[in-house]
């Protein structure tokens, strides 16, 4: 299986997805939009992973490549590829599918509980997800559920945490791919976001205190990728 990732900043990579690909013997390549790289045609990969970043989906004036990236995501969806959008990636996917993105009432940064909806649990790719689990979050925006998509998960601070479109395009507002080094990179490069902790913004010490959850989100991510790969091979 050929995986390809879209990167928006140097400090947010695919995290544990890289370990899954290596374990299963899959190819993993990436496009660094921040470095001016151009993506391959959708025919060159089987699964597209769209990563996070501090910019917003509508910030095309400051990041002109966002317009081209949206076209590339639309191409992947039209080609019936598996698409996994994470955080900003989920917001980009939502917009491409006809949804919208706006400011969430509050930022959500740190370890917070996610609850699956019945419709989300019924999706084959998400069938192994626990009914509720702690995931890592780092976002200030939120997406609407795109037309025709399933509302798959929610949280107390952000009602729209996940969606699934046509069983193959998945948007996750939360992070399952984050590893301890990845979390530390976010703390280092996005320090202003956590300068004033609050009910929905954890202090870095609180984030490190939740490190036991890394093994849980890694398993959930691996289970989802296994299900997506099985569906691709069927």
Secondary structure, 3 states (H helix, E strand, C coil): CEEEEEECCCCCCCCHHHHHHHHHCCEEEEEEHHHCCCCCCHHHCCEEEECCCCCCCCCCCCCCHHHHHHHHHHHHHHCCCEEEEECHHHHHHHHHCCCCEEEEEEEEEEEEEEEECHHHHCCHHHCCCCCEEEEEEEEEEEECCCCCCEEEEECCCCCCCEEEECCCEEEECCECCCCHHHHHHHHHHCHHHHCCCECCECCHHHHHHCCCHHHHHHHHHHHHHHHHHHHHHC
